[in-house]
């Protein structure tokens, strides 16, 4: 099978979506399939890549790490013609997502879309954080989803959200997947020693992007309460992002700098070491579609304490592989971390074993096989349907025109909803 993946975010940026796409592509190639990834050009050095086509993009858009891809038809057309994809998998619904739709329509092949992110929760990065813009984004993503042949939702929460918004395209739940075995190779004591963390300390950890949508100010407030209540507790914060200096300042002001370590971004073996070093993984984000860092922590045998939020309950089973915090209250969160700390060793060991079992469900092998099954079924169904058609350039042109019209109509509809909502609230006068 010849698989075309289209994404707005890719290496060298390191995040859940990027790692997921790379892992799936590697697995598909190992199974004998051909994969071409269309991704934005980067202004940073990129390692030698296998079958990745870089297209025009505005990097560091609005002083963020995120690019805005602006694919030019001419730079894509000849490569697609040579590659001859059997299926297109889109990982982003805007701009380059429309390119994926055009390619699928022109070649009359299936289009799959993975709904990775609650996009409306990230609009503060474009200085447009308003309910009107959120409605516009929700409308565009709903319309885009309904133009695809299959939607992959990374969690039950995302599937239910899409159904409630009126998405009619068939939806299947498949997590992004992780390399489970790699997370079993951690050398936690080595990392503790390198960071000056006592071997016998109770180490709370968090790994991820330091950004407002991750609810880290709340998390840090909760952790600081634990640190102040127990002198043997420490906190390991792994990652980087726009909130890092703010979080470091808070640690200094609260007088716990000597018991908090910020490592910066870690990858490869050092990342596995970090997961293995911590006793409990603390997580308070409310914007995750699946929270793959929870699966990574569990693959390392590390139980989780997390705020009850969408995407979390697909992984965390309260009392089995970690503990769930029901209320967004710093005292409550700190209390649950302390509750875990005081558990008997037998209960902690049971949680560690259960965490490892949970992680197996999120292995890249299992998730990739599930995606391949969807590809195979879609291609088979599309092939049967096309045998009834006479394919020629006229037919392909009509399909492309139809796709362009649907893209245009989707954006007009979304803009209309935003305009109507403003009128209905009296923000426009005749």
Secondary structure, DSSP 8 states (H G I E B T S, - for coil): -EEEEE-S--TTS-SHHHHHHHHHHHHHHHTT-EEEEEEE--SS-----SSEEEE-EE-SGGGSS--EE---HHHHHHHHHHH--SEEEES-SSTHHHHHHHHHHHHT-EEEEEE-S-GGGGGGGGT--SHHHHHHHHHHHHHHHTTSSEEEESSHHHHHHHHHTT--S-EEE----B-GGGGG---HHHHHHHHT--TTSEEEEEES--SGGGTHHHHHHHHHHHHHH-TTEEEEEE--STTHHHHHHHHHHTT-GGGEEEEE---HHHHHHHHHH-SEEEE--SS-SS-HHHHHHHHTT--EEEE--TTTTTT--BTTTEEEE-S--HHHHHHHHHHHHTS-HHHHHHHHHHHHHHHHTTBHHHHHHHHHHHHHHHHHHHHHHHTTS---HHHHHHHHHHHHHHHHHHHHHHHHHHHHHHHHTT-S--
